[in-house]
Amino acid sequence: MISASKRGERVIINHQTTNTTSIAGGSMRYSLCIVTALFSLILTMWWTPASYSQTLSSQLPAPAPGSVALRAGVGTDPNLGLGLGIGGRYAWVSATGPSFEFGADFYYHGSSETKQRQAGGVTVDDKETTTLTVFGVRGNGLFNYSPDKGGVYFIAGFGFVVANVQWEENWTNPSGVNTYHDDLDVTSAGNIINFGIGMAWTSGVEARLETPMLYFYDSGGKAVSFAPTLTLSLLYRLQ
């Protein structure tokens, strides 16, 4: 009995000792894993920020190159008036999609129209003269635009204008006598809608044929409130 009891106690003691040793070994391995992981994380953060930054920057898309250009052009309207304009623009050029440009322009445009009308039983010449002095800013989308390769591209844009509109009307009878006169001088804001086609050369020169359409919010009720134009311009890219 005593011998059996001792053996039983020994068995129990040995069993308890085995469990305690197993738990202690597991805890040590778990702690060692945590310390190793923390040390690896600290070492990684200390050793690789520069290389990680370089890898990340190499994966990001490069910023779109810019293009600065000056432009000058001539234009006309349905009455075959003559307009002159100068300006400049900055373009964000994209190699994978439409490019975009933002620019400012100054225009001077004059036109006149003469038609005959009856006044008191007499046929008179009714002549209307309109002069526009316009400052405008606009943004254009440039489609298929590749100045480094050259080629044809397309233009669509929208902008805002401030214009001085000078309008004058005169009636002249067959004797050359001025029988009626009216005039207007007003400054008005408005919008510009633009469509066109362009050609770019790798030398830095571009040519454009565009149809800027001007709409004025308030033209005094007598002068034009809508002015469609056709312009031909040359651009030279500075970069």
Residue pairs with C-beta under 8 A, 6 or more apart in sequence:
64 92
64 93
64 94
64 95
64 99
65 93
66 90
66 91
66 92
66 93
66 239
67 90
67 91
67 93
67 101
67 147
67 237
67 239
68 88
68 89
68 90
68 91
68 237
68 238
68 239
69 88
69 89
69 91
69 206
69 235
69 236
69 237
69 238
70 86
70 87
70 88
70 235
70 236
70 238
71 85
71 86
71 87
71 88
71 89
71 103
71 105
71 208
71 233
71 234
71 235
71 236
72 84
72 85
72 86
72 87
72 233
72 234
73 84
73 85
73 208
73 231
73 232
73 233
73 234
74 82
74 83
74 84
74 85
74 231
74 232
74 233
75 82
75 83
75 84
75 85
75 107
75 109
75 212
75 229
75 230
75 231
75 232
76 82
76 83
76 229
76 230
77 83
77 109
77 111
77 227
77 228
77 229
77 230
78 228
79 111
79 112
79 113
80 111
81 109
81 110
81 111
81 112
81 130
82 109
82 110
82 111
83 107
83 108
83 109
83 110
83 132
83 229
83 231
84 107
84 108
84 109
85 105
85 106
85 107
85 108
85 231
85 233
86 105
86 106
87 103
87 104
87 105
87 106
88 103
88 104
89 101
89 102
89 103
89 104
89 140
89 235
90 101
90 102
90 103
91 99
91 100
91 101
91 142
91 145
92 99
92 100
92 101
93 99
93 145
93 146
93 147
94 100
95 146
98 141
98 142
98 143
98 145
99 141
99 142
99 143
99 145
100 139
100 140
100 141
100 142
101 139
101 140
101 142
102 137
102 138
102 139
103 137
103 138
103 139
103 140
104 135
104 136
104 137
105 134
105 135
105 136
105 137
105 138
106 134
106 135
107 132
107 133
107 134
107 135
107 136
108 131
108 132
108 133
108 134
109 131
109 132
109 134
109 227
109 229
110 129
110 130
110 131
110 132
111 129
111 130
112 127
112 128
112 129
112 130
113 127
113 128
114 125
114 126
114 127
114 128
115 125
115 126
116 123
116 124
116 125
116 126
117 123
117 124
117 126
117 171
118 124
119 171
119 173
119 179
119 180
122 173
122 174
123 174
124 171
124 172
124 173
124 174
124 179
124 180
125 171
125 172
126 169
126 170
126 171
127 169
127 170
127 171
127 172
128 167
128 168
128 169
129 167
129 168
129 169
130 165
130 166
130 167
130 168
130 223
130 224
131 165
131 166
131 167
132 163
132 164
132 165
132 166
132 214
132 227
133 163
133 164
134 161
134 162
134 163
134 164
134 214
135 161
135 162
135 163
136 159
136 160
136 161
136 162
136 192
137 159
137 160
137 161
138 157
138 158
138 159
138 160
138 192
138 194
139 157
139 158
139 159
140 155
140 156
140 157
140 194
141 155
141 156
141 157
142 153
142 154
142 155
142 198
143 153
143 154
143 155
143 156
144 151
144 152
144 153
144 154
145 153
145 198
145 200
146 153
146 200
147 200
147 202
147 204
147 206
147 237
148 202
149 202
150 199
150 200
150 201
150 202
151 199
151 200
152 197
152 198
152 199
153 197
153 198
153 199
153 200
154 196
154 197
154 198
155 194
155 195
155 196
155 197
155 198
155 208
155 210
156 194
156 195
157 192
157 193
157 194
157 195
158 191
158 192
158 193
158 194
159 191
159 192
159 194
160 189
160 190
160 191
160 192
161 189
161 190
161 191
161 192
161 214
161 216
162 187
162 188
162 189
162 190
163 187
163 188
163 189
163 190
163 214
163 216
164 185
164 186
164 187
165 184
165 185
165 186
165 187
165 188
165 216
165 219
165 220
165 223
165 224
166 183
166 184
166 185
166 223
167 183
167 184
167 185
167 219
167 220
167 222
167 223
167 224
168 181
168 182
168 183
168 184
169 180
169 181
169 182
169 183
169 222
170 178
170 180
170 181
171 178
171 179
171 180
171 181
172 178
172 179
173 179
182 222
184 220
184 222
184 223
186 218
186 219
186 220
186 223
188 216
188 217
188 218
188 219
188 220
189 216
189 217
189 218
190 214
190 215
190 216
190 217
191 214
191 215
192 212
192 213
192 214
192 215
193 212
193 213
193 215
194 210
194 211
194 212
194 213
195 210
195 211
196 208
196 209
196 210
196 211
197 208
197 209
197 210
198 206
198 207
198 208
198 209
199 206
199 207
199 208
200 206
204 236
204 237
204 238
205 234
205 235
205 236
205 237
206 234
206 235
206 236
206 237
207 232
207 233
207 234
207 235
208 231
208 232
208 233
208 234
208 235
209 230
209 231
209 232
210 230
210 231
210 233
211 228
211 229
211 230
211 231
212 229
212 231
213 226
213 227
213 228
213 229
214 226
214 227
214 228
214 229
215 225
215 226
215 227
216 224
216 225
216 226
216 227
219 225
